[in-house]
Amino acid sequence: MAIENGHAVVLQEIDPSKLKITRTPTPSTLPSTTSLPFGIHHSDHMLILSYDPQAGGWSAPEIKPYANISLDPMSSCFQYATSCFEGMKAYLSPTSQPLLFRPEMNMARLASSVSRLSLPPFDTSALLELIKKLVKTEEKWIPRDEQGKALTGYSLYVRPTMIGTKSSLGVGASDKAILYVICSPSGPFFPPVLPSEGKVPGYIKPVKLLTVSEHVRAWPGGTGAHKLALNYSPGFLTQKEAERKGYDQILWLRREGREEVVMEVGAMNFFVALKRDDGDIDIITPPLDGTILPGVTRASILQLIQSDPTLFSSSFSSTTNPTPKLYAHETPLTMSQLDAWHSQHKILEIFGVGTAAIVAPVGATIVVPEYEQGIGPVAAAIRKIILDIQEGRVEWEGWAVGC
């Protein structure tokens, strides 16, 4: 609602019934699945709508050919980083239906990010309905094999984005915005190493981490719990330095007195699997204290373990327990704790989780057992079940949503 000439004016919400679809006259050739790096290719179409209180609120949404966006150089997104986004994936089910994984969580997180930047609010259910229509429009872009069947680990990455477009150099919130959604066909974020490279088939290379505490990803009272563009670019210089030194990603730490508190693995949530005296396994991740992004994969792993500690037991066994139970904990972690657990031979595995990578094994930062497949049995079991749910082979509480 806005006030105009002393009168209250009801502003238009996002209205999926007004969607206009304009298809490209020149469809692109689909990229080969043999080389499909993450986030390089884009599909033929995009969803776009804008918000302007003077024009009545949200515009009619449009799915149109992928194209550049023209903006005033004074736009808020350029001057004050009023930009946020989401990362979600569309998978292909065994019956060739496009599926989104827990998309309502992405919509809620986007709404939280939008609110944190004081950008115009939106109806999450309406946007989700539009995203489903975009995915349905672009379903041929979900990678598949020569028979048209799903490829495990491949997906159509979906990136909803909102940017502030108020044209002013005055320091303040943007009351104008553009909301758009683009799609990118993608293979595994960390592709399995080929047998020709001297590894067993399906080998997943562990991520080598550089520990960093002189620069921080987020801080108490900051914006680490939101998916804002301004959270990522300050880490690029540190990432380049890590790569120069031969590392793959950064293990972000935060100093608290003499302690180094573990935060995230690059842009992934951090998990450690610990051996218990009774043969069961503790799965520990840092709590959501405002500095940690509330990952959808993170939440799903915790909920799966909490709902059934034996869910993963059939996939592996320990030397003391043929069917170990998993117990999930959200507990602050420090490097000194990890060092102590390592010296006590309690650490079984360390791994990162996120939408892009799903589950990625960690190695080299702290010495952990080496596994023939690169990924340990705990992380492999978690990755398999998450993928089975995402790709529609296993039904779990409606987490895979059809488009």
N, C-alpha and C positions, 0 to 999 in steps of 0.2 A: 504494500500500500504506500502511496506517495501523497503529498499535499501539493495541490496546484490551485493557485488563486484562492487560497483559503478553504478549498474543498478536498476531501479525501478521494483519491483516485485508485481504483483497484488495478494493479499491474498484472499483465498476462503471465500465467505460469507456462511451463513447457507443455505443449499440447501435441501428443503423438498423432492425433487424428488429422492434423494439418500437415503431416509429412508429405513432402514432394520428393519424388525420386526421378533423377535425370541420369540415365545410363550413358557411359562413354561410347562414342561411335568408333573408337579405336582401341579395343581391348588389348592389353599387353600379353606377351608370351609368358607363360608360367616359368619361373626359374627351376633349374634342375635341383633335385633333392640330394644329389651327390655332393654338392657344395652349397650349403645354405646357411651362411653365418647369421648370427642373431642381429636383428635390427637393421639390416642393410636394404632389403627390398621393401617396396610398398605395394599394396593392392591398387586396384583401379579406382576405387571410390572412397569418399570420406563423408562423414556426417558433420554438419556445421549449423550453428545457430548463434544468435547474438542477443545481448541484453542491453537495453537502453531505456532508462526510466522516462525520458522525454518522448520516446517512441512507443511507450505503452508496456514495456517489460520485455519478455522473451519473444523473439521473432518466431515465425513458423520454421520448423526444422526442415533441413534439406539433405538428402543424400545425393551427392553430385560427383562428377569426375574429380579425382585427386588434383589439386592445383595449389599454387602459391596463394598466400593471404597478404593483402595490401594493408599496411598500417601506417599511421602517422608516426614520424620519428620521435615525437614527444610522448608516445603512448606509455602508460604506466608500467607495462611489462618490460619495456626497455630501460626505463629510468630507475624503477624501484623493485624489480624482480617479482612483480605480482604475477606469478606463474606457478601452477601446480598441476599434477597429473596422477594417473593411475596406471598400473600394469596388470593386465589380465590376459587370459589365453582362451582361445576357442579350439577345442579338440574335435576329432571325428570319431563318433561311436562305431561299434561293430556293424550297426545298421546304417552307417553313413549319415547320421544326424549330427549337426553341429552342436557342441555342448560347451557351456561356460561353467567354470568351477567357482562355486560360491560367490557369484557376482554381486549379491546384495552386500557382502562385506566390502567389496571394492567401492560400491556406491556410497556406503556409509563413511569410508575413509576419505573419499574424495570430498564429500560434504564437510567433513571435519577440516580438511586442508583449506577448502574454500573459505570456511568460517575464520580460520586462523589468519588468512590474508585479508579478511574483510571484503571479499569479493561478493557479487550478487548471489544469493542462495538459489537453489534449484530443487525440483521435485525428483528425488532419487529413483522412485519407481517409474516415472515417466522417461527419465534418461535411460534406464535399463531397458525399457520397452523399445526405445529407438536403437540402442546398441544391438539388441537381438535382431532387429530388422536389417541393420548394417551387416552383421555377421552372416545373416541369411543371404543377403545380396552378394557377399564376397565368399560364399562357402567353397567355391572352386579353388580358392587360394589356400585352403587348408591342405598342407602337403599330404600326398598319398602315394602308394606304390603304383606299378604299371597296371595292376588290376583294379585300381581305384579304391583300394582298401587303406585303412588308417596305418600310419607309420608311428610306432611307439617312440615317444619323446619328441615328436614333431607337432607343431601347432601354428595357429594364426595368432600372433601377439596383437593385442588390442590396446591402444593407448588413448584413453580419454584425457583431454587437456583443457584447462581453463586459463585464459590470460586476461589481465586487466588492460583495457583499451582507452581509458580516460586520457584525453590529450591535454596535459598540463604538467609543468615542471614544479608545481606546488607540491610540497610533501604532504600526502594524504591518501586515503583509500580511494580506489577506483570504483565508481558507481556504474561503469560500463565494462562489458566483457564480451569475449568470444569463447564459446564452448565448442570444441571440435573433437572428433574421434577418428583416428587413422589406424590402419591395420598393416601388419608386417609378417609375411610367412617366414617361419624360423625353424631351424633344426635345433638340436641340443645345444645349450649355452656352452657346455664343456663337452665337445664331441668325444666319443670313445676312441681310444687309440687303435689303429689298425694292426692286425696280426703281423703285417710286413715290418712293423716297427719293433718286432721282438717281444710283443706282449700277447697274452692270451686273448681270444676274441671277446669283445665287449669290455676290455680293460678301460677303466675311467681314471685318468691321471689325477692324483691328489693335488689340491691347490697349495702352492707354496706361499706362505704369508710373511710379510715384513711387519713386525710389531712397531707401532707408532704411537707415541704419547705426547710429543712436542706439538703436534697439530691434533685437534679433536674434530670428530664428525658432528658431535652435538654436545650440549651442556645443560645442566639443570636449569629449568625455566626457559629454555630455548625452543627450537622448532623440530627437534629430532623425531618426535612422534608423528610428524606429518610428512607427506610426500610432496615437498616443495622443491622447485628447481634450485633455489638458493642453497639447499642442503648439499647438493652434489658437486657443483662447479668448484668450490673451495678445496675439494679433495683431489682434483685432477693433477695438480702439481705433485702432490705426494705420491699418487698412483704412478706417474711417469718416473719418479725417482725409484720407486719400488721395482718397476720393470727394468730400469737401467741396471739395478743391482741383481737382476735375475729372479725376481719374485713375480708371482702372478697377481696377488691382491694384497690388501692391507688388513691387518688385525688392529682395529681402532681401539686404543686404550685411553682412559681418562685418569689423571693423577688425583688421588685424594690423600694428602699427606705423603707418606712413603709408599702407599699402595698404588698399583696400577690396575684399575678396574677394567674388565673386559666389556666391550660394547658390541661391535658388529664386525663381520667378516666382509670387507668391501661394502657391498650393498645388500648383504645377506645377514640373517639372524644366526647367532652362534649357538651351537649345541655341543655338549660333551657327554659321552657314554662312559659310566663308571662301573667297575666290577664291585659287587657287594660280597660280603663274607658268606652270605647264604646262597650264592650262585646266581641270584637275580641281578638286574641291571638298573641303575639309576640314570635317567636321561635329564640333564640339567641345562637350562637356558637362562640368561639374565632376565629379570622381571621388567615389565613395562613401567619404567619410572619417569617417563617423559622424555628420555634421551634415546629410547629404542623404538624403532618403527614397528607398529603392531602388524606383523606380516600375516597374510592369509595362510600361507603354508605353515608357518610357525604355529598359529592357533589350531590348525587342523591336526598337526602332529600331536600336540598336547591333548586335544580332545579325543583322538583315536586311542592314545595310550590310557587316558583316564577312563574311557568307556569300557575298555577290555585289556587289562595288562597282559593277557595271553595271546592277543591278536597276532603278534609277530613271532610267537614262539616256534611255530612249525618251520620257520625259515632258517633257524640257526640253533646251535646249542653251545653251552659252555663246558669247560672241563669238569665242572662240579654239578652242573644241572642240565639235563637233556632238553628241558623245556623252560627256560628262564622267563620270568615275568619282567615286564618293563614298568618302571615307576617314574612319572614325570614330576619335575620340580622346577619352579621359577625362583631362582636364588642368585643373589649377586655373586659374581665370580671375579677373582683377582689372579694375576699372574703368579703370585706367591702360592696361592692355593693349587693352581695347576702344576706348578713345580713340585709341590709336596706330594700331590697325587701321583705324579710321574715317578718320583723317587720311591713311592710305595707300590708301584706297579699296578695301580688301580685304573689308569686310563686305558680304555679299550679302543675308543675312536673319538675323533673330533670332526665335526662336519658343519657346513653352512647350509642354510635353506632359504629359498626365496622363489618367487614366481618364475623368474627367468631360468635359474639353474635347477630348481626343484630341490635336489639334495646333491651337495658336492663335498667329497671327502677332503680333509685337510691333512697335510703332511709337512714335515720339515721344521715348522715353527717350534713345536714341542714334539719330541720323539714319541711316536705312537707305533703300535705294531704294523708291520707291512703286510698287506694282503695281496694274494695272487691277482685279484680282480682290480686292485687299486683302491676300490671302495670296500669298506669293512662290511661284515654280515649284518650288523645292526642298521647302518645307514642304507645298505642295499635293500633290506626288508622294508624299511620305511618308504624308500623311494618307489619300490614296486607297488605297494598298496596305494600310495598317493596317486601314482600313474594309473593304476587299475580303476580307481574311482573317477579320476579326471577324464579318462578315455572311455568310460561307460562299460567296462567289463565287470565292475562290481558296483552294486547300488548301495549307497550309504547316506541315509537320512536326507535325500534330495539334494545332495551337494552338487551334483552335475545337473545343470539346468539346460534343457533343450531350447533351441532358437526356432 
